[in-house]
Amino acid sequence: MVGRIRLDNHLVDRGLADTRSRAKALILAGDVLVNDRRETRAGYAIGERDAVTLRQKPRFVSRGGEKLDQALDAFGIDVAGLVAADLGASTGGFTDCLLQRNVARVYAVDVGHGQLDLRVRDDERVVVLERTNARYLELLPEAVDIVVIDVSFISLSLILPVAARLLKPGGVCVPLIKPQFEAGRGEVRKGGVVR
């Protein structure tokens, strides 16, 4: 089909998403409209005459930012002026949320590298600790007021003791619970669905 392109590639080509994975996330979240209709298939083929728009510009570099934002509101946590650690920073959704809420500094820790969004990475308040497995993290240059956690493929039972070591007395920990990584192997079906 001449003149047709995948929707996710189109978003990147037009600068509506920084990466194809970010484009897919926007599409799956229902934030992309094709001819004023929500499209949730990343591989949907669009033509030159199709009008592609975003429902609204995302507030954060990933959906994780929305999750943390809601949690901070629900728990009444004000991070302004605090020092934070983001364990499992990945693209930086949690870190971005903390920055937008005026955190003084955040240590963005992730076992991977090159994933942190440039807008987050370039903020002078961010200390990037890539290729760092949070499970084996002993200390940071300073104790922190708050630890936020969004890790995958590991149980929080292995990460929470690390968070406790990093926190100042009276500090706060906000972990994202992912049941598929907390349940035993026998409780998780193919595809990560917990029984």
N, C-alpha and C positions, 0 to 999 in steps of 0.2 A: 504494500500500500504506500504509494508515493505521497509525501507530505504529511505522514503521520508519525507521531513520536510518543513514547511512553510518558505518562503523566509525571512520574517522579523525575525523569530526565528533564522534562520541560521546566519544572519548578527550579531545578538547579541552573539550567541554561538562562532563565529569566532573572536569576538572582533572588528568587523568592525563598530559596533554601540554600544553605551553605554546602550541604553534602546530600548525596542520594539517600543515605540513611535518615537524615533529618527530614528530607522530603517525604519519605515513606511514613515517618512518624506523624507528620502533619496530615497526610492523606488518611491514615488509619484512625486518627483522632477525629476525623470528620471536619477538619478545618479547611478543606479545599473544595471549591465549587467549580463545576464545569457547566457553563451556560446556566448559571444560577441554581444548579442542582448539586447536592452533595455527592461526591464520588469517593469511594473508599477502596478502590483497587489501584495500587501503584502502577500496575502494568496496563491500565486503561489507555487505549490509543486515542490521542486527540489529533484533530486536524487544524489547519491554519485558521479556519473560521471559528473555532471553538474559543469561547471567552473563559479564561482560567483566572480565578481570583481566590484570595484567602479570606476566610470569614473575618478574621482579625489577626493582626500581627501578634505572634506569641510574645508573652511578657518575659519569658525566660528561655535560655538556650536549649532546654529540654523539658519534657513534661515533669521530670523530677522536681523542678522548681515550683510547679503548681502544687504538688503534693506536700512539699515542705512548707510552702506558704500557708496552706490550709491548716497544717498541724500547728505551726507557730501561733496562728490566730486562735485555734481551738484550745490550746494549752495556755494562752496568754503570755507567751514568751517574747520579750523585747530583746533583740540582739544588738541594738545600736551601741556602738562603742566597745563591744566585747571582742575577745580573741576566740576564734573557733577552729575546729578541725573537721574536715569533711572526709570521712573514710569511705573510699569507693567513689571518688569524685567523677570518674568517667568523663563525659562531655562537659560537666560542670553545672548541671541544673540546680543542685543544692547550693553550690558555691555562689552561683549567680543570685539566687534568692537571698542568701546572707548578705551579699554585696549591696543589693538593692534596698536592704533593710539597714544599711549603714554599719555593718560590722567593721571593727577597727582593722582586723587582719584575719585571714583564713588560710590554714594549711590544707592544701588540696592534695590528698594522698590517694594514689591509685597504682595497682600492680602493672597496669598497661602504660603505654607512652604514646604521645601524639594525639590523644583523644580530646584533651581539654580545649574547648572552643577558644579561639583567639581573643574574642572580646573579654573573656574571663581571664585568660592567661596574661593578657597585657595590663590588667589592673594592678597597680602597684601594691595593693593590699593583699594580693594573692602570693603565697609561697608555694610553688609547685614542687611536689615530691612524687615524681613519676618513678616507675619501676620499683615501687616500694610496697611490699606486701604488708598490709595493715596488721595481719595476724602476728607478725614478728616485730612490729614497731615497738621499740622500748620507750623512748621519750622523744619529745619535740624540743626545740630550743627554749620553749617556755611552757608552763602549764596553761591550759585553755579553760575558758568559761563554759563553753558548750561544744559538744561533739555531736555531729549529725552523721548518720550511717545509711548508706545505700549500697550494700554489697550483694554480689551474686555468686552462686556456686559454693557457698560456705555458710555454715550456720552462725547465727548471731551469738550462740553460746561460746564460740571461739573468738569473737571480736569484742564482746562487751567487757571482758577483763582488761583488754587493751584500752578501751575508752575510759575505764575507771582509773587507770594509771595516768592517763593524759590530763584528766580533769583537775582543776583546782578544787579544794574542799567546797562543797555546796554547789558544784557545777552541775550542768544539765546535759542529759544525753537524749537525743531524739533519733531512734532507729526506725527504719522502714522495715516492716516485717513481711517477708516473702515466704508464705507457707510451704512452697515446694522445696525450699532449701532448709526448712526446719523439720520437716517430716522425715521419717525413716524411709529407706529405699522401698520397702514393701508397701508403703502408703501412697506412693506417687506413681500414677499411671504414665503410660507413654505420652509424651507431649507436655509433661510437667503438671498434669492435673492431679490434685490431691484428693484421695478418696474420702 
